[in-house]
Amino acid sequence: MTKYGLRAKVIAYTILPTVLIGGILAGYFSFHRFQQADEFLVDRALNIADALSIASEYGMQDETRTILRRLIGSTHRKNSPLIKSIAIFTADNELFVISNYHRDYNLLRLDKGQPIPDLPEVKTLGDSIIVHSPIIDETNYLEYQLTFDQPRKVVGYVALEINRTQVELLFYRDAGFSLLILLLGIAGSVYFAFRQAKKITAPISEMASVVEKISLGRLNSRVEGEYTGELSLLQHGINEMAAAMSKHHEEMQDSIDLATSELRETLDQMEVQNIELDITRKEAQQAASVKSEFLANMSHELRTPLNGVIGFARQLLKTQLTNNQVDYLQTIERSAANLLNIINDILDFSKLEAGKLELEFIPFDIRESVDETMHLLAQSAHEKNIELNMIVEQDVPQELTGDAMRLQQILTNLIGNAVKFTEKGNIQVKIERDKLENAEEQEIKLKFTISDTGIGVSKEQQAQLFKAFGQADSSITRQYGGTGLGLVITQKLVREMNGEIDLISTPNAGSTFWFTIIIEKSQRAPLISLPLDKLADRKVLAYESNEYAVRSCSQLLTQWKTKSTITETELQWQQSLNKSYDCIVIGHSDNTDLTPLLSKIEQAKQHTDNIITLINCSDPSTFEQLMETGITHCLGKPINHKNFANALVSNKNIPARVQTATKIIRKDIKVMAVDDNRANLKLISAMLSDRVDTVITCRNGQEAYEYAKKTPFDLIFMDIQMPVLDGVSACKKIKHDSINKMTPIIAVTAHVLPGEKEQFLQKGMDDCLAKPIDEGALQTLINKWAPDAKELQSKAQQRVKKLELKANSTASFDYKLALQQAAGKEDLAKEMLGMLIKEFDGIRVMLNQAIEGNADNASFYQNIHKLHGGCSYSGVPKLKNIANLIEKELKNGAQPTSLEPELLELLDEMHNVEKAAKTYLA
């Protein structure tokens, strides 16, 4: 009833009781009346049947049908509305007489086999009531009284059929009369209900109308009339509410008028401010445009000279130089690279501020990416004798999908800062999964922690770390340099990867920077790059005194399921030297004093044939010095997991992998290079000369266009900013009106702002090459746009051939060269030559096996590489060149059996070296 109104409820609650009570009473009295009439009818039928059964006794004894017929006929006539038929049956259930013969008289007969009842019996059949009353012979009444055990004699029975129609008519009459009374009662109830509902709801409706008027703002509306009881209270409440609202409305209107007046004054002020803001916005947009233009120009102007500095430094490093000259050139290259990094930081900051930095989404190996970063920073740590270690938890997936380069940039900034601000101690990098993540989801959360033992950062300084151009120490005399953008860029990159960054630091006690990133697992299967089956159950003894290095080393050995024994003290080391091991690992942190390390190497030789040293050093001469002691492997810290794993399973000396430049392929094509800067033009011309057959140079776009109209080219390298005619305009003219319409034109530019490359491609350029020019990228572009060009012998190969021819005519042993290679130390030169000659017997056996076709290719290559390295410090140029030539052929896929002439020449030269060195060694 909750959804109905008060009127409906009043009506319902008034009518329903009347209907319910009236219906019950009418039904009860009608049914009771019908039941009384039915009982009266049955009683009367029994009375008639009893009288007839008594009167019929003598007629049945005398078998006088006439008297009985008159009897029942008279009875039937007197009760004709009630009686339908009267019949008398014999004791044998045969019809004796009937008052009204009809074909259904059998309904009056008792069922076959049913005895005549001793007492009158009533049976209802449809609309009729049938009464069976026995006819008893009472002539011997006195005898019956004396002998009660004798049954009475039944001579027949009377069957009387009574009509119930009158009773039903009486019932219908009474029911109709009751229904009429009920309807009259309901009508009266409805009348009074509606009348009462109107008395109740009419005032409420009027009050509701007044409330609606008040809600519409007609606050002078009031409820009129005289009411009593609760309605009077409601009337009074509504009128009071209307009066209060009217009063408040007047007060509010006064407040609104006052506020409107103040608002008008404020709007006037805001209009003035909006005009000022609009002017300021336009000035800011102009400043942003100027800033973008400034960054573009700065990028071009700084990268252009850096292109020449870095490029020519690399070109000079390819020439024959003294050691000091090489060192100077490497210093120049590193300084220029540092300056380039500063420029990149500024440009990265600009991209992040503009929101135009887009992250890559490619699969990468997390451990390899971090290893590369650690390797690049290792030398800086080694120079300060700082221990640099890394731990990657086992549950970190090997393959991930994301931007590996930006992740390396974050790590480079944080680890580089740790190295910069740490003078002694340790730096540890730890990578782990966030324990709160859902393991079933494709995305995972990684946490990177970089801890150091440096100078630390105070609370006040920490507030400045993540602000642009802010540093912990910004004074003029501050000890540490930098742009102050590294941590800002790092923070923004971390946020781009949906992570966060923070630090915990105590002054003079070190700092711990940590950051998290959300990254996806890679769908590609991890590459099996480690010999895990060989590492399992390998017995390893490891000594490491530095607690951070111990964690890094033991964690790897545990992950690889080796049977490792970790020792941290001298006592533990001595106690563990009581059995043989598959491998012994000796870690050494102090690169200024190798004496303890050499001592342990000598002790370890008696317990294994595979000794691995882990040293905190990047100096190749230190590596060579340690390798001369007879160890199998010498690895630098931080540990490269692949090199370490391969060293653990190999007791043979594996040469260190050296990064080589992209293979130079010289092609038979004609190329035009255009640049207004002489240094850049000279540099790109020099780079192209090693890779193409013909190079034509031009100083501006107009000159290039004149050349292009008459000379066909296979490739054109075009600078963008040039006098007379810029690169874009020159490109359009060449594409529109020259014989080089289909020639690929590659933009060479220092502009690296977002979308710059796409803009050049839209303006007609076919590709883009950034300055400073990377030789690998240059070679890739040449291979891409001239894939089918004929390959020529490179100039470097021509120089090698000349050197080889020259080497054939030199002496087998050069004393001055040996002394120079030994840093002027004659004893060291003799020792190096003697060690080389001692290896000759084993090499001869290997060479003979190779000539016969029985050599293992991998082992053969490793031994030739080792021989080549030994020749580099022994003053045997001819032997070195022959070994170098064989090594190159093997690297290019040649089989040892196909190099029989060179191998025989190597055997002869080894004999010549032995012969020439006898006098010197004596």
Secondary structure, 3 states (H helix, E strand, C coil): CCCCCHHHHHHHHHHHHHHHHHHHHHHHHHHHHHHHHHHHHHHHHHHHHHHHHHHCHHHHHHCCHHHHHHHHHHHHHHCCCCEEEEEEEECCCCEEEECCCCCCHHHCCCCCCCCCCCCCEEEEECCEEEEEEEEEECCCHHHHHHCCCCCCEEEEEEEEEEECHHHHHHHHHHHHHHHHHHHHHHHHHHHHHHHHHHHHHHHHHHHHHHHHHHHCCCCCCCCCCCCCCHHHHHHHHHHHHHHHHHHHHHHHHHHHHHHHHHHHHHHHHHHHHHHHHHHHHHHHHHHHHHHHHHHHHHHHHHHHHHHHHHHHHHHHHCCCCCHHHHHHHHHHHHHHHHHHHHHHHHHHHHHHHHCCCCCCCEEEEHHHHHHHHHHHHHHHHHHCCCEEEEEECCCCCCEEEECHHHHHHHHHHHHHHHHHCCCCCEEEEEEEECCCCCCCCCEEEEEEEEEECCCCCCHHHHHHHCCCCCCCCCCCCCCCCCCCCHHHHHHHHHHHCCCCEEEEEECCCEEEEEEEEEEEECCCCCCCCCCHHHHCCCEEEEECCCHHHHHHHHHHHHHCCCEEEEECCHHHHHHHCCCCCCEEEEEECCCCCCHHHHHHHHHHCCCCCCEEEEECCCCHHHHHHHHCCCCCEEEECCCCHHHHHHHHHCCCCCCCCCCCCCCCCEEEEEEEEECCCHHHHHHHHHHHHCCEEEEEEECCHHHHHHHHHHCCCCEEEEECCCCCCCHHHHHHHHHHCCCCCCCCEEEEECCCCCCHHHHHHHCCCCEEEECCCCHHHHHHHHHHHCCCCCEECCHHHHHHHHHHHHHHCCCCCCHHHHHHHCCCCHHHHHHHHHHHHHCHHHHHHHHHHHHHCCCCHHHHHHHHHHHHHHHCCCCCHHHHHHHHHHHHHHHCCCCHHHHHHHHHHHHHHHHHHHHHHHHHHC
